[in-house]
Amino acid sequence: MIKRLLLVVVVVSLLVGAAACGPAEPKTIKIGVVMDLSGDLAAMGERMLNGAKLAVEEINAAGGVLGKQVELVVEDGKTDPAAGLDRVKKLIEIDGVQVIVGPMISGTSKLAIPYAKDHGVPCITMSATAFELSELDGTEWFFRACLLDDAQGRVLSDVVMDGGYTKLATVVLDNLYGKGVRDALVEGLQERGWTGKVVAEVEYDEAKKDYRTELGQIKDSGPDVVLLVSYADDGIIIFKQALEMGLDDIAWLGCDGNYGSGLFKEPKSAEFMEKAIVAGTRTVGFGSTYELFVAKYTAKFGVAPEIYCDTTYDAVWAAAKAIEEAGEYDGAAIRSALTTLSFEGASGPISFDARGDRASGAFELWEVVKDPTTDTGYKNVQIKLVTLD
């Protein structure tokens, strides 16, 4: 009987002690990241992830956030909306993150926004540019360090007007991103009183990997300018096949998705881009803060940053600053802090409007030129900087 009483006393003491201790205090502040590290945007995603790593290194060197070191919890969105949403769910439900940098693409973001709202976790995308995302239920939980497709399309409409082109053909990804840039370009032309004609609108499935049929439709329409909205891997195939079909004697417009050295790894793709692209667009930083970021990134990783490396860096800093401002690691408090956040980022001034969209920034108009000093013999160069307020 005495042994039984002693056993009860010991068990009760252990339970009381455990309850008093409660759950262990997290040793780090977790920032979730959904980055496309496989699929058509894999090369771009790897470079962008380096921007996130650089930001965390600097944040931790400066003392971290709320007195703790910051930890990136990285998941691969696979350039696939369904897979990306699954990774968002994993970060929230398994890892317990209270803020996510990403998703990287608009398709994943469309699925993630209502889920993030329901679970009270804000997302800060570095590169999901579709305008439609700003009109979804739950957009108050979705913030953008990048500029939107409507602005990108309107910048390209100036190129069409200035070039005197009158027969536009478009070949775009059959998703929010591709159709969003195309529609913004056409709307921008209409607003500017363009008297030309859209002679062909082609949407394609990036999974096909052979686009001769689509390019044949473009060729048969007789355009004097063609817009291509693509990712990297599909863009390489389209440019290569366009060269083989003799479409390099027509002016082409590029976009942020087909910017970067990865497009030059196929010689025929690089040759076509140098010959045919009169201008492409991308969100870009400028000024001394951007130049410092470029220097630090290049010194650490041995290559210069490319598209959306700067906005990824800024998105991580935005998350860290919002957590610090909130004073606690809580999704609702972090979201509230993001609404009033303002700082000078690598990609320019970072602040968000009432819909969570970036309030200002700049686009670069770019082209491709030959450069024997590079590994591929080609590089992107700036034509013009266009600032948006």
C-alpha angles and dihedrals in degrees: 000000000000090000090053092051091049090051091051091049092050093049093047090049091052092049093049091048092051092048091050092052095049122185118339115265110250111252095211140033108244122215112187119219127196106193128164102240096161133037126043094330098045097114092047091047093053091053092047092050088058087061089056092048091051091051093051092048090055094043092052093045087056092054103279125248126310088354094303136100118256119240124198114218103198126197129181113239089191092216086278124114097216093047090046093053089051089055091049089053091049093052092050102037102034106024095034096222117173097201133030130204102214159331095217099210133049095235093059091042091056090058095040100051098073091041092051090048092051091051097041097240119134121220125209111197122203098194115008098118107169111130092214091071090070090062099051125109105261097030088132085076093052122080130180130215088183132069122252134258093246090064092043092053093049092052088054091049088063089056091053092048094045091047093052093233115166106175114060125187122183130201112183143162112273093241142082093281099049096044092041095058091044094050092047091052093051092045090049091053092049091051089053093052096251111184096197130100137243100233099182139012114192126178120191141193110242090211093067097078091197118077104169091117092054092044089050089058089052093049093048092052092065100226127178092205132028129197116210119191107184145136120246106268096042089042091057091055093046093050092046093050092043089057091050090051093051097248094135092094089071124079113252132197121214133197142204092281094062097041121111147056092285089076090061098059088090106063095212091052091052092046092052094048092051092049102039114024110093093178143349131184138228139162107258141178125233141185133042096314091055092046090052090050091051091051094049094044092048093048092051101041102027094237134075118259118259135196117340094358088112095047090049089053089049093047091056091048089049090053092049094047091048092051090050092047091048090054091217140060097250128127097223092048091047091050090051091051092050091059091066099031118127129170142138108263133187089260093047134272112354119210134124133231126223091283094049093254120138109270098214144353144128141273125211121215105214141185136186122250136177116262119174091195093070126080092247099035092243139081142177117252132187119255098178142346117229116193121204125201 
